[in-house]
Amino acid sequence: MSAQSQAPDEFAEAETSILRQPAPVWAVAFACVVAFMGLGLVDPILPAISAQLHASKAQTELLFTSYMLVTGCMMVFTGFISTRIGPKYTLLIGLLFITGFSFFAGRSASVGQIVGFRGGWGVGNAMFIATALSVIVSSARGSAASAVILYEAALGLGMSVGPLLGGTLGSHSWRYPFYGVATLMAIGFIAVLLFLRGVPKPTHRASILAPFQALRHLSLLTLGLTALFYNFGFFTLLGYAPYPLHMSAHGIGYTFFGWGVLLAITSVFIAPKLAEKFGVLHTMYGILALFAADLLVMGLGIHSQITLVICIIVAGAFLGVNNTLITTAVMQAAPVERPTASAAYSFVRFVGGAVAPWLAGKLSDAVGPAMPFYVGCIGVLVALGILFLGRNVLRHVNSSSH
């Protein structure tokens, strides 16, 4: 039986089992919603931070770069830490880091201070995100696909509500969204503390070297490199697009709210159906091509606000599908433990992709406002090429049953 013909079983099961989950899974999923709010919450205030703290676009984009770089590097250590102190305490420590550093970011007097605190935020983010995904996958009822869809739904919900809340709070002061993140993280901390029970400490202690050893598997390395170049498009859209919009914090917030809503809907409802019909890899080929075309149109229509708004919102549909499918593929790509696979994949995509937001700011100032979108488009096409070249080592991701 071909890989494509077996794909429907995995995703059909996912659709029927996603809502029948135990309390610990819902507790972590709620904390995920709150955690991903933190990423989108900052988006509407980037132009305000640039203006009020007298910083260039490239300097302000370092908020994303420091966050991603530290997150990626720390991913290597998450398995080592969580297998020694247990998933629950790893999640709680991660949430404490995010709460504290987001509060301090709101107290900052310069962009440099915010960049530094965002790095500390990245430490907590790495501990939380890698562990949360593995807890949901290991604790959820049903298949790995249903667990990943639940995780991506939390991601989408958080990233859709985040910009809306950030735009509302940011219209009063750029500091308020950071305080909002700190408050929401504290709520997430309480939810995990009270409701996450029955998740045992792993019997096997992971090595720090395990993620690097996992990258010897060409399937996992291929997905990591695909995500690295895909991130050039993703973070150009997320981190740079607020600048050429020339909108208020409210306007940016509403635009990215629409983007996040489509991301959430497609990640949960559309991605499984497309994978069922066309297979995981073929769906990803098409989605990456469409996202690259979307970025190209943004570059060509850089001076049309309505074009940019439509393209940003439509991109949410492409990103929702791709995020779900690539995360599902990572969980099935290599014969290694899921936390190790997640750490290895995240290390490659975050550390490599960290340069994308900073580069977008530099290109905008040095060449022109459209250039970041053209470079993002090229990055996504490179991701598509890597995925296609690695198709033979990824044939099994459609037929794995977890």
GUVO-384320 format. One record per residue (C-alpha): residue number from 1; residue in one letter; x, z, y. Coordinates in Angstrom, 3 decimals. Layout:
<migus>
+-----+---+----------+----------+----------+
!   k ! r !       c1 !       c3 !       c2 !
+-----+---+----------+----------+----------+
! NUM ! a !        X !        Z !        Y !
...
+-----+---+----------+----------+----------+
</migus>
This chain:
<migus>
+-----+---+----------+----------+----------+
!   k ! r !       c1 !       c3 !       c2 !
+-----+---+----------+----------+----------+
!   1 ! m !    0.000 !    0.000 !    0.000 !
!   2 ! s !    1.355 !   -0.859 !    3.449 !
!   3 ! a !    2.173 !    1.713 !    6.097 !
!   4 ! q !   -0.527 !    0.416 !    8.370 !
!   5 ! s !   -3.223 !    0.641 !    5.731 !
!   6 ! q !   -2.412 !    4.278 !    5.048 !
!   7 ! a !   -2.399 !    5.286 !    8.704 !
!   8 ! p !   -6.187 !    5.761 !    8.977 !
!   9 ! d !   -6.174 !    8.658 !    6.497 !
!  10 ! e !   -3.889 !   10.743 !    8.693 !
!  11 ! f !   -5.770 !   10.134 !   11.918 !
!  12 ! a !   -9.265 !   10.206 !   10.413 !
!  13 ! e !   -8.500 !   13.678 !    9.102 !
!  14 ! a !   -7.144 !   14.625 !   12.517 !
!  15 ! e !  -10.390 !   13.711 !   14.246 !
!  16 ! t !  -12.503 !   15.899 !   11.962 !
!  17 ! s !  -10.240 !   18.979 !   11.919 !
!  18 ! i !   -8.942 !   19.291 !   15.465 !
!  19 ! l !  -11.559 !   21.825 !   16.638 !
!  20 ! r !  -11.566 !   24.044 !   13.530 !
!  21 ! q !   -8.515 !   26.135 !   14.336 !
!  22 ! p !   -7.632 !   29.832 !   13.993 !
!  23 ! a !   -7.273 !   32.123 !   17.031 !
!  24 ! p !   -3.435 !   32.038 !   17.186 !
!  25 ! v !   -3.517 !   28.243 !   17.560 !
!  26 ! w !   -6.017 !   28.466 !   20.429 !
!  27 ! a !   -3.945 !   31.193 !   22.118 !
!  28 ! v !   -0.831 !   28.999 !   22.074 !
!  29 ! a !   -2.834 !   25.912 !   23.078 !
!  30 ! f !   -4.192 !   27.782 !   26.095 !
!  31 ! a !   -0.677 !   28.840 !   27.073 !
!  32 ! c !    0.378 !   25.174 !   26.698 !
!  33 ! v !   -2.341 !   24.131 !   29.147 !
!  34 ! v !   -1.024 !   26.666 !   31.629 !
!  35 ! a !    2.612 !   25.678 !   31.035 !
!  36 ! f !    1.944 !   21.979 !   31.601 !
!  37 ! m !   -0.036 !   22.776 !   34.742 !
!  38 ! g !    3.319 !   23.876 !   36.124 !
!  39 ! l !    4.760 !   20.365 !   35.917 !
!  40 ! g !    1.918 !   18.602 !   37.705 !
!  41 ! l !    1.273 !   21.452 !   40.140 !
!  42 ! v !    4.522 !   20.678 !   41.995 !
!  43 ! d !    3.872 !   16.931 !   42.279 !
!  44 ! p !    1.635 !   16.867 !   45.403 !
!  45 ! i !    4.051 !   19.028 !   47.443 !
!  46 ! l !    7.232 !   16.968 !   46.984 !
!  47 ! p !    6.859 !   15.078 !   50.307 !
!  48 ! a !    6.066 !   18.369 !   52.096 !
!  49 ! i !    9.180 !   20.031 !   50.653 !
!  50 ! s !   11.286 !   17.059 !   51.785 !
!  51 ! a !    9.864 !   17.198 !   55.311 !
!  52 ! q !    9.803 !   20.947 !   55.877 !
!  53 ! l !   13.175 !   21.732 !   54.277 !
!  54 ! h !   14.845 !   18.623 !   55.768 !
!  55 ! a !   15.861 !   17.186 !   52.390 !
!  56 ! s !   16.248 !   13.590 !   51.242 !
!  57 ! k !   14.144 !   12.153 !   48.417 !
!  58 ! a !   17.129 !   12.317 !   46.050 !
!  59 ! q !   17.722 !   16.000 !   46.885 !
!  60 ! t !   14.068 !   16.853 !   46.310 !
!  61 ! e !   13.993 !   14.859 !   43.064 !
!  62 ! l !   16.654 !   17.262 !   41.776 !
!  63 ! l !   13.717 !   19.647 !   41.220 !
!  64 ! f !   12.862 !   17.446 !   38.239 !
!  65 ! t !   16.464 !   16.698 !   37.254 !
!  66 ! s !   17.605 !   20.330 !   37.032 !
!  67 ! y !   14.420 !   21.251 !   35.174 !
!  68 ! m !   14.834 !   18.447 !   32.606 !
!  69 ! l !   18.592 !   18.854 !   32.172 !
!  70 ! v !   18.398 !   22.583 !   31.476 !
!  71 ! t !   15.297 !   22.124 !   29.302 !
!  72 ! g !   17.091 !   19.519 !   27.189 !
!  73 ! c !   20.266 !   21.565 !   26.768 !
!  74 ! m !   18.341 !   24.722 !   25.925 !
!  75 ! m !   16.303 !   22.884 !   23.283 !
!  76 ! v !   19.392 !   22.975 !   21.076 !
!  77 ! f !   19.257 !   26.773 !   21.017 !
!  78 ! t !   15.511 !   27.275 !   20.546 !
!  79 ! g !   15.575 !   27.060 !   16.750 !
!  80 ! f !   18.575 !   29.384 !   16.590 !
!  81 ! i !   16.735 !   31.935 !   18.756 !
!  82 ! s !   13.218 !   31.642 !   17.287 !
!  83 ! t !   14.376 !   31.995 !   13.676 !
!  84 ! r !   16.050 !   35.290 !   14.599 !
!  85 ! i !   13.510 !   36.982 !   16.850 !
!  86 ! g !   10.386 !   35.153 !   15.625 !
!  87 ! p !    8.107 !   32.584 !   17.285 !
!  88 ! k !    5.948 !   35.096 !   19.171 !
!  89 ! y !    8.816 !   36.785 !   20.999 !
!  90 ! t !   10.440 !   33.410 !   21.733 !
!  91 ! l !    7.201 !   32.250 !   23.358 !
!  92 ! l !    6.845 !   35.481 !   25.350 !
!  93 ! i !   10.430 !   35.361 !   26.642 !
!  94 ! g !    9.939 !   31.719 !   27.626 !
!  95 ! l !    6.755 !   32.560 !   29.527 !
!  96 ! l !    8.504 !   35.436 !   31.313 !
!  97 ! f !   11.295 !   33.105 !   32.446 !
!  98 ! i !    8.791 !   30.567 !   33.798 !
!  99 ! t !    6.773 !   33.269 !   35.566 !
! 100 ! g !    9.815 !   34.824 !   37.245 !
! 101 ! f !   11.593 !   31.649 !   38.300 !
! 102 ! s !    8.446 !   29.936 !   39.591 !
! 103 ! f !    7.815 !   33.008 !   41.781 !
! 104 ! f !   11.387 !   32.924 !   43.085 !
! 105 ! a !   11.078 !   29.184 !   43.781 !
! 106 ! g !    8.159 !   29.981 !   46.061 !
! 107 ! r !   10.381 !   32.426 !   47.943 !
! 108 ! s !   13.167 !   29.871 !   48.461 !
! 109 ! a !   14.613 !   29.015 !   51.856 !
! 110 ! s !   16.263 !   25.719 !   50.877 !
! 111 ! v !   15.903 !   22.834 !   48.440 !
! 112 ! g !   19.130 !   23.976 !   46.755 !
! 113 ! q !   17.562 !   27.324 !   45.915 !
! 114 ! i !   14.424 !   25.667 !   44.510 !
! 115 ! v !   16.588 !   23.349 !   42.389 !
! 116 ! g !   18.461 !   26.363 !   40.995 !
! 117 ! f !   15.288 !   28.269 !   40.216 !
! 118 ! r !   13.803 !   25.164 !   38.581 !
! 119 ! g !   16.845 !   25.204 !   36.287 !
! 120 ! g !   15.976 !   28.771 !   35.282 !
! 121 ! w !   12.398 !   27.607 !   34.837 !
! 122 ! g !   13.772 !   24.973 !   32.431 !
! 123 ! v !   15.291 !   27.714 !   30.231 !
! 124 ! g !   11.852 !   29.256 !   29.765 !
! 125 ! n !   10.247 !   25.856 !   29.402 !
! 126 ! a !   12.549 !   24.921 !   26.505 !
! 127 ! m !   11.935 !   28.197 !   24.672 !
! 128 ! f !    8.204 !   27.870 !   25.114 !
! 129 ! i !    7.522 !   24.164 !   24.528 !
! 130 ! a !    9.631 !   23.623 !   21.395 !
! 131 ! t !    8.319 !   26.815 !   19.812 !
! 132 ! a !    4.701 !   26.179 !   20.836 !
! 133 ! l !    4.650 !   22.760 !   19.188 !
! 134 ! s !    6.108 !   24.101 !   15.936 !
! 135 ! v !    3.685 !   27.090 !   15.922 !
! 136 ! i !    0.681 !   24.815 !   16.447 !
! 137 ! v !    1.837 !   22.361 !   13.771 !
! 138 ! s !    2.597 !   25.124 !   11.242 !
! 139 ! s !   -0.523 !   27.235 !   11.963 !
! 140 ! a !   -3.189 !   24.589 !   12.556 !
! 141 ! r !   -5.723 !   23.627 !    9.930 !
! 142 ! g !   -5.656 !   20.022 !    8.839 !
! 143 ! s !   -2.909 !   17.437 !    9.149 !
! 144 ! a !    0.145 !   17.315 !   11.361 !
! 145 ! a !   -1.632 !   14.583 !   13.322 !
! 146 ! s !   -4.556 !   16.912 !   14.177 !
! 147 ! a !   -2.102 !   19.579 !   15.369 !
! 148 ! v !   -0.196 !   17.096 !   17.513 !
! 149 ! i !   -3.449 !   15.795 !   19.022 !
! 150 ! l !   -4.442 !   19.365 !   19.902 !
! 151 ! y !   -1.006 !   19.907 !   21.497 !
! 152 ! e !   -1.267 !   16.647 !   23.452 !
! 153 ! a !   -4.801 !   17.581 !   24.551 !
! 154 ! a !   -3.423 !   20.816 !   25.982 !
! 155 ! l !   -0.655 !   18.831 !   27.663 !
! 156 ! g !   -3.121 !   16.353 !   29.132 !
! 157 ! l !   -5.536 !   19.025 !   30.339 !
! 158 ! g !   -2.720 !   20.967 !   31.989 !
! 159 ! m !   -1.234 !   17.889 !   33.630 !
! 160 ! s !   -4.630 !   16.772 !   34.942 !
! 161 ! v !   -5.682 !   20.116 !   36.413 !
! 162 ! g !   -2.169 !   20.892 !   37.708 !
! 163 ! p !   -2.028 !   18.252 !   40.473 !
! 164 ! l !   -5.579 !   19.077 !   41.589 !
! 165 ! l !   -4.714 !   22.762 !   41.913 !
! 166 ! g !   -1.331 !   21.899 !   43.427 !
! 167 ! g !   -2.960 !   19.656 !   46.031 !
! 168 ! t !   -5.474 !   22.362 !   46.943 !
! 169 ! l !   -2.862 !   25.116 !   47.223 !
! 170 ! g !   -0.222 !   22.813 !   48.704 !
! 171 ! s !   -2.483 !   21.791 !   51.575 !
! 172 ! h !   -1.981 !   25.331 !   52.911 !
! 173 ! s !    1.719 !   25.746 !   52.084 !
! 174 ! w !    4.215 !   24.153 !   49.694 !
! 175 ! r !    5.009 !   27.680 !   48.479 !
! 176 ! y !    1.539 !   28.417 !   47.139 !
! 177 ! p !    1.710 !   26.108 !   44.079 !
! 178 ! f !    4.811 !   27.961 !   42.889 !
! 179 ! y !    2.968 !   31.253 !   43.221 !
! 180 ! g !    0.039 !   29.648 !   41.420 !
! 181 ! v !    2.302 !   28.737 !   38.488 !
! 182 ! a !    3.625 !   32.300 !   38.342 !
! 183 ! t !    0.073 !   33.669 !   38.205 !
! 184 ! l !   -1.051 !   31.218 !   35.523 !
! 185 ! m !    2.066 !   31.886 !   33.438 !
! 186 ! a !    1.333 !   35.604 !   33.559 !
! 187 ! i !   -2.161 !   34.872 !   32.198 !
! 188 ! g !   -0.611 !   32.723 !   29.446 !
! 189 ! f !    1.785 !   35.552 !   28.615 !
! 190 ! i !   -1.134 !   37.972 !   28.168 !
! 191 ! a !   -3.024 !   35.473 !   25.977 !
! 192 ! v !   -0.065 !   35.000 !   23.630 !
! 193 ! l !    0.684 !   38.734 !   23.571 !
! 194 ! l !   -2.882 !   39.641 !   22.602 !
! 195 ! f !   -3.964 !   36.800 !   20.322 !
! 196 ! l !   -0.895 !   35.362 !   18.613 !
! 197 ! r !   -0.802 !   37.264 !   15.345 !
! 198 ! g !    0.050 !   36.484 !   11.779 !
! 199 ! v !    2.860 !   34.018 !   12.517 !
! 200 ! p !    5.754 !   35.281 !   10.358 !
! 201 ! k !    9.394 !   35.191 !   11.344 !
! 202 ! p !   11.059 !   32.271 !    9.504 !
! 203 ! t !   12.962 !   33.292 !    6.383 !
! 204 ! h !   15.642 !   30.680 !    7.062 !
! 205 ! r !   17.866 !   31.121 !   10.125 !
! 206 ! a !   18.562 !   27.850 !   11.881 !
! 207 ! s !   22.065 !   26.869 !   12.920 !
! 208 ! i !   22.891 !   25.852 !   16.490 !
! 209 ! l !   24.354 !   22.680 !   14.987 !
! 210 ! a !   21.127 !   21.813 !   13.119 !
! 211 ! p !   19.633 !   19.608 !   15.898 !
! 212 ! f !   22.857 !   17.590 !   16.162 !
! 213 ! q !   22.987 !   17.202 !   12.381 !
! 214 ! a !   19.340 !   16.077 !   12.421 !
! 215 ! l !   20.296 !   13.194 !   14.725 !
! 216 ! r !   22.277 !   11.699 !   11.846 !
! 217 ! h !   18.894 !   10.476 !   10.642 !
! 218 ! l !   18.495 !    7.090 !   12.303 !
! 219 ! s !   14.712 !    7.476 !   12.419 !
! 220 ! l !   14.929 !   10.582 !   14.617 !
! 221 ! l !   17.740 !    9.159 !   16.752 !
! 222 ! t !   15.728 !    5.971 !   17.321 !
! 223 ! l !   12.709 !    7.942 !   18.567 !
! 224 ! g !   14.931 !   10.116 !   20.778 !
! 225 ! l !   16.552 !    7.078 !   22.419 !
! 226 ! t !   13.155 !    5.405 !   22.793 !
! 227 ! a !   11.844 !    8.483 !   24.627 !
! 228 ! l !   15.010 !    8.707 !   26.757 !
! 229 ! f !   14.457 !    5.257 !   28.291 !
! 230 ! y !   10.682 !    5.697 !   28.340 !
! 231 ! n !   11.314 !    8.773 !   30.515 !
! 232 ! f !   12.833 !    6.509 !   33.171 !
! 233 ! g !    9.366 !    5.085 !   33.635 !
! 234 ! f !    7.485 !    8.342 !   33.087 !
! 235 ! f !    9.437 !   10.428 !   35.592 !
! 236 ! t !    9.659 !    7.627 !   38.131 !
! 237 ! l !    5.875 !    7.643 !   38.092 !
! 238 ! l !    5.527 !   11.424 !   38.101 !
! 239 ! g !    8.388 !   12.388 !   40.410 !
! 240 ! y !    8.800 !    9.459 !   42.790 !
! 241 ! a !    5.333 !    7.868 !   43.147 !
! 242 ! p !    4.028 !   10.592 !   45.551 !
! 243 ! y !    6.413 !    9.303 !   48.261 !
! 244 ! p !    5.237 !    5.685 !   48.697 !
! 245 ! l !    1.601 !    6.832 !   48.479 !
! 246 ! h !    1.882 !    8.310 !   52.006 !
! 247 ! m !   -0.975 !   10.700 !   51.342 !
! 248 ! s !   -1.706 !   14.342 !   52.033 !
! 249 ! a !   -1.172 !   16.928 !   49.303 !
! 250 ! h !   -4.926 !   16.708 !   48.651 !
! 251 ! g !   -4.816 !   12.926 !   48.231 !
! 252 ! i !   -1.818 !   13.047 !   45.902 !
! 253 ! g !   -3.499 !   15.808 !   43.927 !
! 254 ! y !   -6.700 !   13.803 !   43.428 !
! 255 ! t !   -4.739 !   10.683 !   42.436 !
! 256 ! f !   -2.728 !   12.495 !   39.789 !
! 257 ! f !   -5.826 !   14.360 !   38.655 !
! 258 ! g !   -7.312 !   10.976 !   37.731 !
! 259 ! w !   -4.034 !   10.090 !   36.011 !
! 260 ! g !   -4.099 !   13.333 !   34.021 !
! 261 ! v !   -7.746 !   12.971 !   33.002 !
! 262 ! l !   -7.054 !    9.552 !   31.485 !
! 263 ! l !   -3.911 !   10.927 !   29.845 !
! 264 ! a !   -5.913 !   13.742 !   28.236 !
! 265 ! i !   -8.784 !   11.514 !   27.060 !
! 266 ! t !   -6.590 !    8.812 !   25.548 !
! 267 ! s !   -4.230 !   11.262 !   23.858 !
! 268 ! v !   -7.112 !   12.885 !   21.971 !
! 269 ! f !   -9.687 !   10.137 !   21.419 !
! 270 ! i !   -8.035 !    6.750 !   21.878 !
! 271 ! a !   -4.586 !    7.198 !   20.306 !
! 272 ! p !   -5.960 !    7.998 !   16.790 !
! 273 ! k !   -8.312 !    4.993 !   16.871 !
! 274 ! l !   -5.587 !    2.587 !   17.979 !
! 275 ! a !   -3.190 !    3.931 !   15.333 !
! 276 ! e !   -5.946 !    3.545 !   12.748 !
! 277 ! k !   -6.568 !   -0.067 !   13.704 !
! 278 ! f !   -3.065 !   -1.366 !   14.461 !
! 279 ! g !   -0.625 !    1.215 !   13.042 !
! 280 ! v !    1.570 !    3.668 !   14.958 !
! 281 ! l !    4.501 !    1.355 !   15.678 !
! 282 ! h !    2.494 !   -1.706 !   16.669 !
! 283 ! t !    0.361 !    0.408 !   18.984 !
! 284 ! m !    3.485 !    1.808 !   20.631 !
! 285 ! y !    4.895 !   -1.700 !   21.123 !
! 286 ! g !    1.762 !   -2.723 !   22.997 !
! 287 ! i !    1.498 !    0.464 !   25.052 !
! 288 ! l !    5.134 !    0.350 !   26.179 !
! 289 ! a !    4.723 !   -3.292 !   27.204 !
! 290 ! l !    1.604 !   -2.422 !   29.222 !
! 291 ! f !    3.311 !    0.534 !   30.900 !
! 292 ! a !    6.284 !   -1.661 !   31.859 !
! 293 ! a !    3.868 !   -4.206 !   33.363 !
! 294 ! d !    2.119 !   -1.401 !   35.267 !
! 295 ! l !    5.408 !   -0.275 !   36.833 !
! 296 ! l !    6.245 !   -3.875 !   37.729 !
! 297 ! v !    2.912 !   -4.228 !   39.562 !
! 298 ! m !    3.640 !   -0.975 !   41.440 !
! 299 ! g !    6.958 !   -2.397 !   42.592 !
! 300 ! l !    5.359 !   -5.674 !   43.682 !
! 301 ! g !    2.490 !   -3.846 !   45.415 !
! 302 ! i !    4.601 !   -1.106 !   46.963 !
! 303 ! h !    2.959 !   -1.452 !   50.403 !
! 304 ! s !   -0.612 !   -1.405 !   49.073 !
! 305 ! q !   -1.878 !    2.158 !   48.748 !
! 306 ! i !   -4.899 !    1.109 !   46.684 !
! 307 ! t !   -2.657 !   -0.809 !   44.240 !
! 308 ! l !   -0.439 !    2.231 !   43.767 !
! 309 ! v !   -3.410 !    4.570 !   43.262 !
! 310 ! i !   -5.013 !    2.293 !   40.647 !
! 311 ! c !   -1.716 !    1.763 !   38.805 !
! 312 ! i !   -0.932 !    5.498 !   38.728 !
! 313 ! i !   -4.360 !    6.355 !   37.294 !
! 314 ! v !   -4.289 !    3.496 !   34.759 !
! 315 ! a !   -0.793 !    4.551 !   33.649 !
! 316 ! g !   -2.304 !    7.832 !   32.459 !
! 317 ! a !   -4.081 !    5.904 !   29.681 !
! 318 ! f !   -0.821 !    4.340 !   28.476 !
! 319 ! l !    1.113 !    7.606 !   28.630 !
! 320 ! g !   -1.572 !    9.558 !   26.774 !
! 321 ! v !   -1.515 !    7.162 !   23.831 !
! 322 ! n !    2.268 !    6.887 !   23.703 !
! 323 ! n !    2.902 !   10.632 !   24.001 !
! 324 ! t !    0.611 !   11.422 !   21.071 !
! 325 ! l !    1.982 !    8.718 !   18.802 !
! 326 ! i !    5.667 !    9.359 !   19.462 !
! 327 ! t !    5.246 !   13.130 !   18.993 !
! 328 ! t !    3.407 !   12.519 !   15.714 !
! 329 ! a !    6.181 !   10.175 !   14.611 !
! 330 ! v !    8.883 !   12.748 !   15.441 !
! 331 ! m !    7.164 !   15.357 !   13.277 !
! 332 ! q !    7.335 !   12.925 !   10.340 !
! 333 ! a !   10.522 !   11.001 !   11.075 !
! 334 ! a !   13.234 !   12.916 !    9.218 !
! 335 ! p !   13.468 !   15.317 !    6.238 !
! 336 ! v !   14.291 !   18.298 !    8.476 !
! 337 ! e !   12.270 !   21.304 !    9.619 !
! 338 ! r !    9.805 !   20.495 !   12.393 !
! 339 ! p !   11.336 !   22.843 !   15.008 !
! 340 ! t !   14.731 !   21.252 !   14.348 !
! 341 ! a !   13.286 !   17.744 !   14.685 !
! 342 ! s !   11.547 !   18.707 !   17.930 !
! 343 ! a !   14.730 !   20.262 !   19.355 !
! 344 ! a !   16.891 !   17.257 !   18.458 !
! 345 ! y !   14.408 !   14.758 !   19.867 !
! 346 ! s !   13.832 !   16.772 !   23.050 !
! 347 ! f !   17.570 !   17.215 !   23.626 !
! 348 ! v !   18.115 !   13.452 !   23.674 !
! 349 ! r !   15.087 !   12.545 !   25.760 !
! 350 ! f !   15.375 !   15.302 !   28.370 !
! 351 ! v !   19.141 !   15.352 !   28.887 !
! 352 ! g !   19.355 !   11.573 !   29.001 !
! 353 ! g !   16.218 !   11.155 !   31.085 !
! 354 ! a !   17.188 !   13.861 !   33.593 !
! 355 ! v !   18.973 !   11.313 !   35.769 !
! 356 ! a !   15.796 !    9.238 !   36.248 !
! 357 ! p !   14.110 !   11.241 !   39.071 !
! 358 ! w !   17.342 !   11.648 !   41.048 !
! 359 ! l !   18.186 !    7.961 !   40.585 !
! 360 ! a !   14.713 !    6.990 !   41.830 !
! 361 ! g !   15.280 !    8.910 !   45.069 !
! 362 ! k !   18.745 !    7.387 !   45.546 !
! 363 ! l !   17.523 !    3.831 !   44.890 !
! 364 ! s !   14.647 !    4.259 !   47.312 !
! 365 ! d !   16.958 !    5.336 !   50.142 !
! 366 ! a !   19.751 !    2.854 !   49.366 !
! 367 ! v !   17.842 !   -0.295 !   48.338 !
! 368 ! g !   14.140 !    0.019 !   49.090 !
! 369 ! p !   10.953 !    1.836 !   48.052 !
! 370 ! a !   10.079 !   -0.678 !   45.309 !
! 371 ! m !   13.406 !   -0.519 !   43.441 !
! 372 ! p !   12.689 !    2.734 !   41.496 !
! 373 ! f !    9.637 !    1.089 !   39.922 !
! 374 ! y !   11.645 !   -1.978 !   38.903 !
! 375 ! v !   14.309 !    0.229 !   37.300 !
! 376 ! g !   11.580 !    2.275 !   35.595 !
! 377 ! c !   10.086 !   -0.967 !   34.260 !
! 378 ! i !   13.488 !   -2.014 !   32.858 !
! 379 ! g !   13.913 !    1.433 !   31.263 !
! 380 ! v !   10.572 !    1.149 !   29.464 !
! 381 ! l !   11.440 !   -2.360 !   28.233 !
! 382 ! v !   14.732 !   -1.004 !   26.870 !
! 383 ! a !   12.710 !    1.717 !   25.085 !
! 384 ! l !   10.495 !   -1.006 !   23.595 !
! 385 ! g !   13.578 !   -2.909 !   22.403 !
! 386 ! i !   15.090 !    0.178 !   20.762 !
! 387 ! l !   11.826 !    0.978 !   18.994 !
! 388 ! f !   11.512 !   -2.587 !   17.723 !
! 389 ! l !   15.137 !   -2.730 !   16.515 !
! 390 ! g !   14.614 !    0.560 !   14.649 !
! 391 ! r !   11.337 !   -0.486 !   13.020 !
! 392 ! n !   12.799 !   -0.580 !    9.516 !
! 393 ! v !   13.906 !    3.073 !    9.570 !
! 394 ! l !   10.504 !    4.096 !   10.993 !
! 395 ! r !    8.231 !    2.375 !    8.478 !
! 396 ! h !    7.394 !    5.666 !    6.789 !
! 397 ! v !    5.928 !    7.364 !    9.886 !
! 398 ! n !    2.578 !    5.648 !    9.338 !
! 399 ! s !    2.234 !    6.733 !    5.736 !
! 400 ! s !    3.420 !   10.358 !    5.803 !
! 401 ! s !    0.679 !   12.807 !    4.927 !
! 402 ! h !    1.074 !   16.320 !    6.268 !
+-----+---+----------+----------+----------+
</migus>
